[in-house]
Amino acid sequence: MHTSPATAAKPAAAVVPAPAPAPAAAPQAGPALRRFTTAGLMQDQREVEIEHAGRIYRLRITQLNKLILTA
């Protein structure tokens, strides 16, 4: 049987894998963050006030020992 050029089998296209994602940028070195413990910050209280940019915020420890910051 004779096949025409239009129906002749074409070679399979090469499968090229997608490029790997770029690695995440490394965190930039900078001054170390200050760390506070809740014991040091709260000083045996369940709620404290924090002043920031002229506003007063309340940081409190809930009954489930979670922190909530409200304006």
NORMO-V948782 format. One record per residue. N is the residue number from 1. RES is the residue in one small letter. PHI is phi in degrees with one decimal (* if undefined). Layout:
<<N & RES & PHI> <N & RES & PHI>>
This chain:
<<1 & m & *> <2 & h & -104.8> <3 & t & -104.8> <4 & s & -79.8> <5 & p & -59.9> <6 & a & -70.1> <7 & t & -104.4> <8 & a & -68.5> <9 & a & -65.9> <10 & k & -97.1> <11 & p & -65.8> <12 & a & -67.3> <13 & a & -71.7> <14 & a & -69.3> <15 & v & -90.0> <16 & v & -107.2> <17 & p & -66.8> <18 & a & -66.3> <19 & p & -64.9> <20 & a & -68.0> <21 & p & -64.4> <22 & a & -67.2> <23 & p & -67.0> <24 & a & -64.8> <25 & a & -66.0> <26 & a & -69.7> <27 & p & -61.4> <28 & q & -78.3> <29 & a & -71.5> <30 & g & -154.5> <31 & p & -64.2> <32 & a & -66.0> <33 & l & -71.9> <34 & r & -75.9> <35 & r & -119.3> <36 & f & -119.6> <37 & t & -88.5> <38 & t & -66.0> <39 & a & -62.6> <40 & g & -71.7> <41 & l & -76.3> <42 & m & -86.0> <43 & q & 48.1> <44 & d & 64.2> <45 & q & -113.8> <46 & r & -90.8> <47 & e & -149.1> <48 & v & -135.1> <49 & e & -104.4> <50 & i & -125.6> <51 & e & -96.6> <52 & h & -144.1> <53 & a & 52.4> <54 & g & 81.4> <55 & r & -114.3> <56 & i & -103.3> <57 & y & -115.1> <58 & r & -114.0> <59 & l & -110.2> <60 & r & -134.5> <61 & i & -99.7> <62 & t & -81.2> <63 & q & -64.1> <64 & l & -91.2> <65 & n & 63.7> <66 & k & -103.6> <67 & l & -100.6> <68 & i & -130.2> <69 & l & -112.4> <70 & t & -129.4> <71 & a & -91.9>>
